[in-house]
Amino acid sequence: MVYGRDPEVLLDHAWRGSLLKFQGVEVNSSIVLISAVSASLAAGVLTAYGICVSMFRLFRIHAKQVAAERQARAVVSATQAVES
């Protein structure tokens, strides 16, 4: 079906070829549009994944630093308690 018409009806018309070419361009542009949307979605997902991974690494580094500070304070508190 071409725009609600049977393509066989259009056989005798001189403009049938241009209509079918136009329909082919529309299909090709739809494929290009779908591909572009898929590619941009994939790029966005990969970017978000990269941001999440880097933030988790930063949080891990921060957690290790906080744990080391707390351990150092605990050691200092324990030595001060033993000295007094």
The 8 nearest C-alpha neighbors of each residue, nearest first, counted from 0:
[[1, 5, 4, 3, 6, 2, 7, 8],
 [0, 2, 4, 3, 6, 5, 22, 19],
 [1, 3, 4, 0, 5, 22, 6, 18],
 [2, 4, 1, 0, 5, 6, 8, 9],
 [5, 3, 1, 0, 2, 6, 8, 9],
 [4, 6, 0, 7, 8, 1, 3, 9],
 [7, 5, 9, 8, 0, 1, 4, 10],
 [8, 6, 9, 10, 5, 11, 4, 0],
 [9, 7, 6, 5, 10, 11, 4, 12],
 [8, 10, 6, 12, 7, 11, 15, 5],
 [11, 9, 7, 12, 8, 15, 6, 13],
 [12, 10, 9, 13, 8, 15, 7, 14],
 [11, 13, 9, 14, 10, 15, 8, 16],
 [12, 14, 15, 11, 16, 10, 9, 17],
 [13, 15, 17, 12, 16, 18, 9, 19],
 [16, 14, 18, 17, 12, 9, 13, 19],
 [17, 15, 19, 18, 14, 20, 13, 21],
 [16, 18, 20, 14, 19, 15, 21, 13],
 [19, 17, 21, 15, 20, 16, 22, 14],
 [18, 20, 22, 16, 21, 17, 23, 15],
 [21, 19, 17, 23, 22, 18, 16, 24],
 [22, 20, 18, 24, 19, 23, 17, 25],
 [21, 23, 19, 25, 20, 24, 18, 26],
 [24, 22, 20, 26, 25, 21, 27, 19],
 [25, 23, 27, 21, 26, 22, 28, 20],
 [24, 26, 22, 28, 23, 27, 29, 21],
 [25, 27, 29, 23, 24, 28, 30, 22],
 [28, 26, 24, 30, 29, 25, 23, 31],
 [27, 29, 31, 25, 30, 26, 24, 32],
 [30, 28, 32, 26, 27, 31, 33, 25],
 [29, 31, 27, 33, 28, 32, 34, 26],
 [30, 32, 28, 34, 29, 33, 35, 27],
 [31, 33, 29, 35, 34, 30, 28, 36],
 [34, 32, 30, 36, 35, 31, 29, 37],
 [35, 33, 31, 37, 32, 36, 38, 30],
 [36, 34, 38, 32, 37, 33, 31, 39],
 [35, 37, 33, 39, 38, 34, 40, 32],
 [38, 36, 40, 34, 35, 39, 41, 33],
 [37, 39, 35, 41, 40, 36, 34, 42],
 [38, 40, 42, 36, 41, 37, 43, 35],
 [41, 39, 43, 37, 38, 42, 36, 44],
 [40, 42, 38, 44, 43, 39, 37, 45],
 [43, 41, 39, 45, 40, 44, 46, 38],
 [44, 42, 46, 40, 41, 45, 39, 47],
 [43, 45, 41, 47, 46, 42, 48, 40],
 [46, 44, 48, 42, 43, 47, 41, 49],
 [45, 47, 43, 49, 48, 44, 42, 50],
 [46, 48, 50, 44, 49, 45, 43, 51],
 [47, 49, 45, 51, 46, 50, 44, 52],
 [50, 48, 46, 52, 47, 51, 45, 53],
 [49, 51, 47, 53, 48, 52, 54, 46],
 [52, 50, 54, 48, 49, 53, 55, 47],
 [51, 53, 49, 55, 54, 50, 48, 56],
 [52, 54, 56, 50, 55, 51, 49, 57],
 [55, 53, 57, 51, 56, 52, 50, 58],
 [56, 54, 58, 52, 57, 53, 59, 51],
 [57, 55, 59, 53, 54, 58, 60, 52],
 [56, 58, 54, 60, 59, 55, 61, 53],
 [59, 57, 55, 61, 56, 60, 62, 54],
 [58, 60, 56, 62, 57, 61, 55, 63],
 [61, 59, 57, 63, 58, 62, 56, 64],
 [60, 62, 58, 64, 59, 63, 57, 65],
 [63, 61, 59, 65, 64, 60, 58, 66],
 [62, 64, 66, 60, 61, 65, 67, 59],
 [65, 63, 67, 61, 62, 66, 68, 60],
 [64, 66, 68, 62, 67, 63, 69, 61],
 [67, 65, 63, 69, 64, 68, 62, 70],
 [66, 68, 70, 64, 65, 69, 63, 71],
 [69, 67, 71, 65, 70, 66, 72, 64],
 [70, 68, 72, 66, 71, 67, 73, 65],
 [69, 71, 73, 67, 72, 68, 66, 74],
 [70, 72, 68, 74, 73, 69, 67, 75],
 [73, 71, 75, 69, 70, 74, 76, 68],
 [72, 74, 70, 76, 71, 75, 77, 69],
 [73, 75, 77, 71, 72, 76, 78, 70],
 [74, 76, 72, 78, 73, 77, 79, 71],
 [77, 75, 73, 79, 74, 78, 72, 80],
 [76, 78, 74, 80, 75, 79, 73, 81],
 [77, 79, 81, 75, 80, 76, 82, 74],
 [80, 78, 76, 82, 81, 77, 75, 83],
 [79, 81, 77, 83, 78, 82, 76, 75],
 [80, 82, 78, 79, 83, 77, 76, 75],
 [83, 81, 79, 80, 78, 77, 76, 75],
 [82, 80, 81, 79, 78, 77, 76, 75]]
